[in-house]
Structures are given as C-alpha cells and as structure tokens.
Amino acid sequence: MVRRARWCITFVLLLGFCVAAQAQEGYLDEYVVHVKPEKRATFEALIKKLVAANRDNQGDNWVAMGTTYGDSSTIRFVSVRPSYAAIEKGSSAFMVAVEKAMGHPGVDKLFEDLDSCMAKSRGLLVRRRPDLSSNFPSDAAEQSRLVGNARWVRTIRIVVRIGEAPRFEELAKQVKAAQEKADPNIRSWIAQSAAGERGSVYYVSQFRSSLAGFDNEADLPKLMGEDTFQKFLKTASEVIETEDVTLNQFLPALSNPPDDVVSAAPDFWRPKPSAP
C-alpha cells in the first residue's frame, strides 16, 4: 500500500505551484524515479495510462519533469501539499480515481509493470521557503501563470554542513535582498528538505520559458558589491558541503497539473491529439 500510495506523485523545486496565499509555505511532495534506459518508452506509456485514468475521474494533480542535464534517466513527479494531511488526501483521491477506471486487479498489474521499468525510486518532501526566496509571488494567480508558462527548471541542490543551516540562511537572505533590490523579475525560489534527505539540504530553483532565458543573468558580484561578495564566498565555503546543478524540462504528457496552471498555456499542457 505504501508503494502504491507514493504514486499519487507530488517538483521540485522547488517551487511555487498553485496554492492559496495563506498556505504558500506549504510542501512539495516529490517522487523521483530512475528509469531503466531500455524501458523508458514503456514507462512513459504506462504513466500516460495513469494520467488519463486519474484525470477522467477527478483524482490528484501533479507535474512531471525529466532531467536533461544531470542524470538523464530521472523523472520527477511533483504536487503541492499545504499540509501533511493533504498528502493523505491526495493519495486517496488518486487511488480512488485509478481503481474506478481500471479496477483493483488492473491497478495492481499496472504498478507491477511500472516497477519493472524502474532502477530505483525515492520520495522527497520539501518545505517551501518564501522567506529565503527572491521575488516569490504571494498571489496564487501569478504563481500559476509563472509555472504554467515555464518549460525548464534549473535547480541547485545544496547540502549544508551539520549545524550550519542558520549561517546558510543568512547568506540566502543576503542574496534575496540584493536580487529584489536590483530587479523584481529576478526569481530564485528556495525549498528545504523536510523528509527523505540526510542532513540539511536546500534547493534553489529558477523557472524559464526557454533555455535562452538562462543567458545574460544578473551578475551577483555586481548586485552585492565586490567586497560584500568576497565575504559571501568565504562564508559559503565554510557552510556548504556540496552542491550540484540540474536542468529539468516539463513533460506535459506525463502531468496532470491544476486547471489554473493549464490555463496559462493550454496548448502546451493539454495538446490536442495528432491527426492519424
């Protein structure tokens, strides 16, 4: 039951999907799958069946992302949860929807087939940190519009040394202040591990409508001033253990996002079937 419930799949990013403003801190419940390369087509075909069954019976919402730069076998499924209780609610809605469509034996068989396609999988729960994020939208409609129009997400996964989380958060606040002072369009959204990771892990994510959007970004030394930036680097070297960067692309065919995300770009999220 635990394995099946995880398939209610909930981003990374990290990242500001549609929720009410009063619950904007919330959680991102992420299911990370490493697909066997030779099983990728089969895996995606099975997920599409789940998407259709879930959507047709008003189940859960999620977005899917595939890693393009990083471990290219990785697919992430992410939903927003305002609370821990909402995780159970979403899982239940998903299972009711797919069992209504396929029946209990059909769902069991589909999950077995999915398992055969996976090299490994894991669940992550992260807490969004708008207090550390730069220009995090407080308005739910703006959050939905930004996510709905995005095609790429760049995420920096930062592992902080034991006991150094407060110092790291001070660094994040310095970056936030510099970026928000310079330009309201500079957006870096931060989330913090809540379960599924060892130690203190933070994720810094940026959404773009194309890869070109990552060109010509603001220069942090100029935003902070050279002296302040050098002090920033020194502290960062003391508090950060490791960091790695991945580029992920949204996969609409494997997603079932909320309607207000879809409405931002319906041709992308709900493309019409190709003519035979």
N, C-alpha and C positions, 0 to 999 in steps of 0.2 A: 504493500500500500504506500509506503514512503516513496519508493521509486516512482510509482505511478503519479502520486501527488506532485512530485517535482516537475512533471510535465505540464503543470499549469504555467510554467516558464515565465519568469518575470525579469539589465543595459550597460549598460554600462552607463557611464557614465556618467552613467555618470552624468544625473544628467538632466533633469528638468522636464519630464513628460507632464502631460496634462493632469493637474490636481488643483483643488481649491487653494486659494492663497493662504488660508489659515492652517493648512496642512502641508505647506510647501517644504518643510524639512523632510518629513516622511522617509521612506526607504525605497531602494531599488533592489528587487529580488531577482537575481541573475542566475541563469542556468547555462553553464559553459560546457560545450560538447567538443571533443576532439574526434573528428570523423575519420574513419579509415579511408585513405585516398581512393582505393578501388571501389568503395561503397558510397561515394559522395552522391552520385545520381540517384541511387536507391534511397538514400537517407532523405534527400530533398523531396522525392516523390511521396514518401510516407508522411513527411511533415505537412505537405500540401493537403493530404487527406485529413490530417488533424485540424488544419486551419479551416477547411470547408465545414467539417462536422461541428467544430466549435462555433464558428460564425453563424451557421444556419440555425443553431439552437441557443443563441444569445449566451454564450459562455464567457470566457475570460478575454482580456486584452493583453497584447504584448507586441514588441517589435523585435525583429531578428537582425543581427549584424554578422557579416562574415569578415574575418581578418584577411586583409590583402597584404599588408606589410607587417610581418611578425610570423607567428605560426599559422600558415595558411590553411591548416586543417581545422581551424577553430571557428565555431559558430556560437554566437551568444544570443540568448533569448531573455528579454528584459521587460518587466512590468513595474509600474509604480504601485507601492503599497503605503497608504497613510499610517498603518499600524501593523503590529504583529497579528492582530485578529483578522485584518483584511487579507493576510496571506492564506489563512484557512478558508476564508470566504471565497477567494479567487480560485483556490484549488478545487473546492466543492463545485463551484459553477462550471469549471472546466470538465470535471469528471461527469457531472450530470449531463452536460451537453454532448460529449462524445459517446457516452453509453446510450443516450437516446438515439443517436444516429447509427451506431454500429452494433449495439448490443454488447453485453458483458464479454462473451467469448471473442467477438471481433476486436474489442479494445485490447484484450489480453494478447491476442495474436499480433496486433499492430505493435504493441510495446516490445514484444519479443523480437520482432523484425528490426525495430529501431535499435535495440540493444546489440544486435549482431552487426550493426553498422558502426558502432562506436568503439574507439580505442580506450577512451576513458571519459568521465564526466565529473562535474562537481557543481555544488550550489554555493553561491555567494550572496550575502545580504550586506548592503552598504547603506549608510545613512547620509543623506544629502546635507551639505553644509553651506547654506546660502550666506552665513556669516563670514565664510572664508572665500567665497566665490566673487568674481569680478562681474558686476553688472548683471546679477542674477535677476531675472524678471519676477516681480511679485504678482503680476497679473497672469492668471491662468490662460487667458486667450493668447497672450504674447508667447508664453511658453509653448503652447500647442503649435502656434504658427512657426516658431523657430525650429522646432523638431520636425514638423511636417514638411518644411522646405529644405531640410538638411539631407544630404546624400552621403556624407562622410563624417566620421568622428575620429579625432586624434586624441588618444588617451595616454597620459604619462602615469605609470604605476610607481609610486614612491614608497619604499619601505623605510620607516624611520627607526633609528636606534632605540633600544629599550630605555624608557624614561625621558626621551627627548621630544615627545609629542607636543608639550606646551611651547617649546622653542620653535618647533617646526610651524606651529600655528601662528606664532608671531611673525615668522617670515612670510607666511601666506597672506597675512593681513597687510604687510608692507607692500607686497605685490598688488593686492587688491586696491589699496589706496592710490598707488602710482597709476595703475591702469584706469581706474574710474575717474581720476583727475584729468587724465590725458584725453580720454575718448570714451563716450558711453557705448560705443559699438564694439569695444574690446571685451570679449566674453570668455572667461575661463571658469568653468563650473567644477566645484570640488565636492567629492564624497569621501567618506571614511568607512573603513571596514567595520562591520558590526558582528559578523559571524562568517566562518569559512576560511579565514586567513590566520596566519600566525603573526603575532605582534601587531604593531600599529602600521597600517597600510592606508595610504591616501591615493585618490585618483583625481587627476586634473584633466578635464575633457574640454574639447573645443569642437563645435559643430560647424560644418561648411557645406555650401550647396555644390561645390566642386573642389577638386584638388587645387585649382588655381587660387582658391580662397586662402590657402596657407602661404602664398607668396607675399613678400613685402609686408611682413607683420611688424608691429611696433617693436622697437629695439629697447629692451629692458634697461640697459645701462643709461640710455638717454632719458628714459622715463624717470628713473630713480636718481640720476646723477652719478657720476663715476665713483666718487668717494663712498657714497652710500652703497652702491652696487658691490664694491670690493669687500665691504664689511659683510654684506649679504652673502657673498660667495664663501667667505671664511666660515660664517656660522653654518651655512648649508653643508659644508664639507664635514662639519662636526656632528651634525644631527641626522644626516641622510646616510643610510647604509647602502642602498642600491636604488636604481631607477631604470625603467625601460619604457620605450615608446612604441605604440602600435597604431596602425591606421586601419580602421574598420569601415566597411561600406554597408549601408542599409540594404536588406533583402526583402522587398515588399511581398514577394510571392510566399515567403515563409512567415509573414507577420499578420497580426490582426490588431492594429492599433485602434485607439478610441476614435470615435467619429470626428471629434474636433481636430485631431491630428490629420485624419484623412482629408477633411475639408480644405486644409491648407494646400494640398496638391493631390486631388483625387485621381488624376491620370497616372500619377506615379504609384500611389498606394493601392489603388484598385483599377489596374489597367484592364481594358476590355479584352476579351479573348481574341486571339488572332483568327482571322478568317481561314477556313480549311482550304 
